[in-house]
Amino acid sequence: MSRQAQPQAANQSRYDPLQNIKKGDAAYHAVRRSILLGHTGSGEPLLEQRIAEQLNCSQGTIREVLLRLEQDGLVLRRGYRGTVVSTTSIQEAAQMVEIRIQIESIGVRRSVLSIGVDIMADLAAITNDMDEAVRALDFYRCSELDREFHMTLFRQADLPSLEPILNRCALHIHRFTYLNAEVMEPELSFGDNHRTLLGAIKTRDSAAAAESIKSHIGQVIERWAPPLVQELDRIHTHGTGP
């Protein structure tokens, strides 16, 4: 399917990060969605006044939106030269995969030892929302729910300083895979893949959970971005240099 055809889900649960949000947050997600899915391309200028008119909000609100997107690493603010959409290169994406696997593996080893039934219930509910997002062909919501799942799990590790690093890595990996996917098709097993992770976590086996996280990320990369798999192989074979 094309990247433009994305019907929205009619019923969104309380676990949906896009439900019942303020106008400024809605504007933030509107611009971020456009960048993540490639509707607004790398290097393209982002004009506050134009975006404010398009989204029917104040220029000050859009200025705050662009500041948040800068924190995400999705835009570059260049002073008087304006703001443009950033680029996620294959080299950067590959390094982020490596970093993400390392951080999440450490995190899940800690999380499985203390995760409570309430958090497990939240994670299970997110996987149900994933099923709904797939049926709605809403790739942006899939991305948001994926990060919500992984960040909810990681927070149980009590490593708060690493959370923004993990979140940015996951965001840019999603961006790279979406922009480089030959065909944007729904991943019907999206929710089930995360339920497999939950099964590994329920065993309280930290080594098995860490291996499940690594396998999960690898499978996603292999499906959506084969060139990234090749770049990772190159790094492992020849090191990180050019």
C-alpha positions as CSV (number, residue, x, y, z in Angstrom):
1,M,0.0,0.0,0.0
2,S,1.1,3.6,-0.4
3,R,2.3,5.6,2.5
4,Q,-0.7,8.0,2.1
5,A,-3.4,5.4,2.6
6,Q,-3.7,5.1,6.4
7,P,-7.2,4.9,7.8
8,Q,-7.4,5.6,11.5
9,A,-8.9,3.2,14.1
10,A,-12.3,4.1,15.2
11,N,-11.9,3.0,18.8
12,Q,-8.8,3.8,20.7
13,S,-8.0,2.3,24.2
14,R,-6.6,4.1,27.2
15,Y,-3.2,2.7,26.3
16,D,-3.1,4.6,23.0
17,P,-0.5,7.3,23.3
18,L,-2.4,9.4,20.7
19,Q,-5.8,9.4,22.5
20,N,-7.2,12.5,24.2
21,I,-4.2,14.7,23.7
22,K,-3.9,18.5,23.8
23,K,-3.8,20.6,20.7
24,G,0.0,21.2,21.0
25,D,0.6,17.5,21.3
26,A,-1.7,16.8,18.4
27,A,0.3,19.3,16.3
28,Y,3.5,17.6,17.4
29,H,2.3,14.2,16.3
30,A,1.0,15.5,13.0
31,V,4.4,16.9,12.1
32,R,6.2,13.9,13.5
33,R,3.9,11.5,11.6
34,S,4.7,13.4,8.4
35,I,8.5,13.1,9.0
36,L,8.4,9.5,10.2
37,L,6.4,8.2,7.3
38,G,8.3,10.2,4.7
39,H,5.6,12.7,3.7
40,T,8.1,15.4,4.7
41,G,11.5,14.5,3.3
42,S,15.0,14.9,4.7
43,G,16.3,18.4,4.2
44,E,12.9,19.9,3.6
45,P,12.4,23.3,5.4
46,L,9.7,23.6,8.1
47,L,8.2,27.0,8.2
48,E,6.5,27.9,11.4
49,Q,3.8,30.2,9.9
50,R,2.9,27.7,7.1
51,I,2.6,24.8,9.5
52,A,0.6,26.9,11.9
53,E,-1.9,27.8,9.2
54,Q,-2.1,24.1,8.0
55,L,-2.8,22.8,11.5
56,N,-4.9,25.8,12.6
57,C,-2.8,26.7,15.7
58,S,-0.5,29.5,16.8
59,Q,3.0,30.1,15.5
60,G,4.2,29.8,19.1
61,T,2.7,26.3,19.4
62,I,4.6,25.3,16.3
63,R,7.8,26.7,17.6
64,E,7.4,24.5,20.7
65,V,6.6,21.5,18.4
66,L,9.8,22.1,16.5
67,L,11.8,22.3,19.7
68,R,10.4,18.9,20.7
69,L,11.2,17.5,17.3
70,E,14.7,18.8,17.7
71,Q,15.0,16.8,20.9
72,D,13.9,13.8,19.0
73,G,16.6,14.4,16.5
74,L,14.1,14.6,13.6
75,V,14.8,18.3,12.8
76,L,17.8,20.6,12.7
77,R,17.3,24.1,13.9
78,R,19.9,26.4,12.3
79,G,19.1,29.8,13.7
80,Y,18.3,32.5,11.2
81,R,18.7,29.8,8.4
82,G,15.5,28.1,9.6
83,T,14.5,24.6,10.5
84,V,14.9,21.5,8.2
85,V,14.1,17.8,8.5
86,S,17.1,15.8,9.6
87,T,18.5,12.6,7.9
88,T,19.0,9.2,9.5
89,S,21.8,7.6,7.5
90,I,22.2,3.8,7.2
91,Q,25.4,4.1,9.3
92,E,23.6,5.9,12.1
93,A,20.6,3.5,12.0
94,A,22.9,0.5,12.2
95,Q,24.8,2.0,15.2
96,M,21.4,2.7,16.8
97,V,20.4,-0.9,16.4
98,E,23.5,-2.0,18.2
99,I,22.9,0.5,21.0
100,R,19.3,-0.4,21.3
101,I,20.0,-4.1,21.6
102,Q,22.6,-3.5,24.2
103,I,20.4,-1.2,26.3
104,E,17.3,-3.3,26.0
105,S,19.2,-6.5,26.8
106,I,20.5,-5.0,30.0
107,G,17.1,-3.5,30.8
108,V,15.1,-6.7,30.4
109,R,17.5,-8.7,32.5
110,R,16.7,-6.3,35.4
111,S,13.0,-5.9,34.6
112,V,12.1,-9.6,34.7
113,L,13.2,-9.7,38.3
114,S,10.8,-7.1,39.5
115,I,8.0,-6.6,37.0
116,G,4.6,-6.8,38.5
117,V,1.3,-8.2,37.3
118,D,-0.1,-4.7,36.7
119,I,2.7,-3.9,34.2
120,M,2.3,-7.2,32.6
121,A,-1.4,-6.4,32.1
122,D,-0.5,-3.0,30.6
123,L,1.9,-4.7,28.2
124,A,-0.7,-7.2,27.2
125,A,-3.2,-4.5,26.6
126,I,-0.7,-2.6,24.3
127,T,-0.4,-5.8,22.2
128,N,-4.1,-5.8,21.8
129,D,-4.0,-2.2,20.6
130,M,-1.3,-3.3,18.1
131,D,-3.7,-5.7,16.6
132,E,-6.2,-2.9,16.1
133,A,-3.5,-0.6,14.6
134,V,-2.6,-3.2,12.1
135,R,-6.2,-3.7,11.1
136,A,-6.5,0.1,10.6
137,L,-3.3,0.1,8.5
138,D,-2.0,2.9,10.8
139,F,1.7,2.6,10.6
140,Y,2.4,5.7,12.8
141,R,0.2,4.3,15.6
142,C,2.1,1.0,15.2
143,S,5.3,2.9,15.7
144,E,4.0,4.7,18.8
145,L,2.6,1.5,20.4
146,D,5.8,-0.4,19.7
147,R,7.8,2.3,21.6
148,E,5.2,2.4,24.3
149,F,5.6,-1.3,24.8
150,H,9.4,-1.3,24.9
151,M,9.7,1.8,27.0
152,T,7.1,0.6,29.5
153,L,9.1,-2.6,29.9
154,F,12.4,-0.8,30.1
155,R,11.2,1.6,32.8
156,Q,10.9,-1.4,35.2
157,A,14.7,-1.7,35.0
158,D,15.1,1.7,36.9
159,L,17.7,3.1,34.5
160,P,16.1,6.5,33.8
161,S,19.1,8.2,32.3
162,L,19.1,5.6,29.5
163,E,15.4,6.0,28.6
164,P,15.8,9.0,26.3
165,I,18.7,7.3,24.5
166,L,16.6,4.1,23.9
167,N,13.6,6.1,22.8
168,R,15.6,8.1,20.3
169,C,17.2,5.0,18.9
170,A,13.9,3.2,18.5
171,L,12.3,6.3,16.8
172,H,15.1,6.6,14.3
173,I,15.2,2.9,13.6
174,H,11.5,3.1,12.8
175,R,12.0,6.1,10.6
176,F,14.8,4.4,8.6
177,T,12.9,1.1,8.2
178,Y,9.7,2.9,7.1
179,L,11.5,5.2,4.6
180,N,13.4,2.3,3.1
181,A,10.7,-0.4,3.0
182,E,10.0,-1.3,-0.6
183,V,6.3,-1.9,0.2
184,M,4.4,-0.7,3.2
185,E,2.4,-3.7,4.2
186,P,0.8,-4.5,7.6
187,E,2.7,-6.9,9.7
188,L,-0.1,-9.2,10.8
189,S,2.0,-10.8,13.5
190,F,2.9,-7.5,15.0
191,G,1.0,-8.0,18.3
192,D,1.9,-11.7,18.4
193,N,5.6,-10.9,18.1
194,H,5.3,-8.8,21.3
195,R,3.3,-11.5,23.0
196,T,6.2,-13.8,22.4
197,L,8.4,-11.3,24.3
198,L,5.8,-11.3,27.1
199,G,6.0,-15.1,27.2
200,A,9.8,-14.9,27.7
201,I,9.5,-12.3,30.4
202,K,6.9,-14.4,32.3
203,T,9.5,-17.1,32.7
204,R,11.6,-14.7,34.9
205,D,14.6,-16.1,33.0
206,S,16.7,-13.0,32.4
207,A,19.0,-14.7,29.9
208,A,16.1,-16.0,27.8
209,A,14.3,-12.6,28.0
210,A,17.5,-10.8,26.7
211,E,17.8,-13.3,23.9
212,S,14.2,-12.8,23.0
213,I,14.6,-9.1,22.8
214,K,17.7,-9.4,20.6
215,S,15.8,-11.9,18.3
216,H,12.8,-9.7,18.1
217,I,14.7,-6.6,17.0
218,G,16.7,-8.6,14.5
219,Q,13.5,-10.1,12.9
220,V,12.0,-6.6,12.5
221,I,15.1,-5.2,10.9
222,E,15.4,-8.2,8.6
223,R,11.8,-7.9,7.4
224,W,11.6,-4.1,7.0
225,A,15.2,-3.1,6.1
226,P,17.4,-5.7,4.5
227,P,20.1,-3.1,3.6
228,L,20.4,-2.4,7.3
229,V,21.1,-6.1,7.9
230,Q,23.9,-5.8,5.4
231,E,25.3,-2.8,7.1
232,L,25.2,-4.5,10.5
233,D,27.0,-7.5,9.0
234,R,29.7,-5.1,7.6
235,I,30.1,-3.6,11.1
236,H,30.5,-7.0,12.7
237,T,33.0,-8.1,10.0
238,H,35.1,-5.1,9.5
239,G,34.4,-2.9,12.5
240,T,32.8,0.6,12.7
241,G,35.2,2.4,10.5
242,P,34.6,3.3,6.8
